[in-house]
Amino acid sequence: MAKNYDNLAKTIIQDVGGKDNVNSVVHCATRLRFKLKDEKKANDDALKDTDGVVTVVKAGGQYQVVIGNEVADVYDAVLKEAGFPGGGQVPDDDGADDDSSFIDKAVALISGIFTDILAPLSAGGIIKGLVVMCASLGWLSKTSGAYQILYAIGDSIFFFLPVFLGFTAARRFHMNQFIGAAIGATLTYPSMVALASSKTILSTLFKGTAFASEVHTTFFGIPVITMNYSSTVLPVIFTVWFASIIEHWGKKWIPTVVQMFLVPVVTMIIALPVAFIVIGPVMTWVGDAIGAVMQGIYNFSPIVAGILMGALWQVLVIFGVHWGIVAVATADLAALGYDPILALSCMVCYAQVGVVLAMIKQTKDKKLKETATGAFFTGLFGVTEPAIYGVTLPRRIPFILSCIGGAISGAVIGAFHSVLYMLPSMGIFAIPAYVNPKGGSMTPVIGVVIAGVVAFVSGFILQLLFGKKSVDADYNKKQAQKVAEAANEATEVANNPIVAASEDEKLNPSTKLVSPLNGDVKPLSEIKDEVFSSGAMGQGVAIEPSEGVLHAPADGKIALVFPTGHAVGINTTDGAEVLMHIGMDTVNLQGKGFKTLVQKGQEVKAGDPLVEFNIKEIKAAGYEVATPVVVTNSKKYESINQVANGTVEVGQEILSLQGEDEKVKVSGQVQTN
């Protein structure tokens, strides 16, 4: 059944300032692109916090609402809801800003290419890790059909990674995405992969150098250095970039009537031979060169090599040149029976995992917490791509800290002289590869375990100490905005007094407030919002409601009713100015789940219902319903004391406001203690 996007469309239209604020709207591969009459009328934060919206970007005179792969369906729903004329699809232009640095552009490019495949990467990592674990524990035989099928499910996205990257890279380079996928498929075509290990050797290029390469075939007489491009990154990205240049050129010179089939033909028939002859080998040599350098450093000092390998491994993974190290390790295993270089990197993943766990603890951003949690579990199995591309790399500092933790783990492995006796698996499942099949001391294996623990702990601690500011940079901007909004709430309450405040500094008369809710009362300091918990808004209490009806805490007049229904202000007949805020961040629900029963200026009695709200619906949307009851003019009282604990009912006294006398007023009636 097709997903219904009507509610999302309504929210988007409302938060871009309404349909009357829209001049036009089109969409690209991932975004709704509005031209608004007044961008100031758009609610950026509400849109960013809306389920189904990734973020908001303002560029090139457009107000861009990033949706993702479902953008076409959301676009149709927006047109239907608002009655806009359809502008159709336009080319994407989601690169980094021209003013950004080269590093920022590179990070934005790599992260953007990987963003759409994070979900299947995470799923594949979990499945592959579980299958390897079951095989290691003897629960599954590697020769069984169950193992082979499950392993294929988990490993497929990694083996055919160039196909997926070809598709997403093509979008970033503004070319036909299916041509990009075809480029990736050609690089991983079975016969081409098999050719890389063929025993038929026609010649050897660069013989006697570090770049000596066997030639197994030719292309019209041109030697082709065949490589195994499965699971690689850089060859396909650079090939797609080159292909995009050819495609754009073809569209300029090939007649429109035959462009549909001739442009793809010209693009692929030029780009792919160049990929096999030049681009692929060069990228592979980059990895081989790194491996050769690391071997020399290891011979000089295993600890220094461990620091460098541990620090750089994730960077090599990002650019796909780590396969050069794997090639060196394979050669070492064949010639020596062991490998010391790749061995230095196998616990680096736990530095990444430690950083991610700290970020889960630090972040207040619900979307980041969900992404990081999934990346954490895949990282436990040694698959860190989701963590790198989706969590740490976009924020830079956490990624750098994970590299530092990786350097520490590499130094520990180097210090123990731990080496591999077979190509390793992932994460904890790599440990058996360090066991010498001929027997001997287990100290090197213990060293690897220690390195994994040290990597995890160091990553976690480094992130806690130095990475917090980078985790929620965008979220903190939203928090600052909410503080301003909360201050405006208080100002509006204060500017609408029912009982005129005296010009001198005399205190208000003593009074009390009764509970506006059925539920459990708790100190205001326990609210997970520093605007309220710090007392900046005033003194009071918080109530965790058990029923979804907010009542008046005293006789008075309604001074403030938010259109969304999440907050109500009342000025009591005794001079207390009270703000009741239902839940945290519930303004983002845009009134969904709330029904206001009063309006500004309306006189009410203690216990009168003010707002009905659906607790289950609010919690299902991911928001808390704990409700602060705050006296915003707390300075007009000598003290404000909580007089109830535990479960309270509507009408039960919860706050005692001590003012200029010792009498306690409730709804105009005087009671003595």
Salt bridges, closest charged atoms under 4 A:
ASP44 OD2 - LYS58 NZ 2.70
ASP49 OD1 - LYS478 NZ 2.90
ASP92 OD1 - ARG33 NH2 3.02
ASP93 OD1 - ARG33 NH2 2.47
ASP94 OD2 - ARG171 NE 3.93
ASP94 OD2 - ARG172 NH1 3.67
ASP104 OD1 - ARG396 NH1 2.60
ASP116 OD2 - ARG171 NH1 2.30
ASP155 OD1 - LYS128 NZ 2.57
GLU214 OE1 - HIS216 NE2 3.63
GLU247 OE1 - LYS251 NZ 3.98
GLU489 OE2 - HIS566 NE2 3.79
GLU492 OE2 - LYS600 NZ 3.93
GLU544 OE1 - LYS522 NZ 3.67
ASP555 OD2 - LYS605 NZ 3.96
ASP585 OD1 - LYS482 NZ 2.20
GLU603 OE2 - LYS557 NZ 3.88
GLU624 OE2 - LYS528 NZ 3.75
GLU653 OE1 - LYS512 NZ 3.30
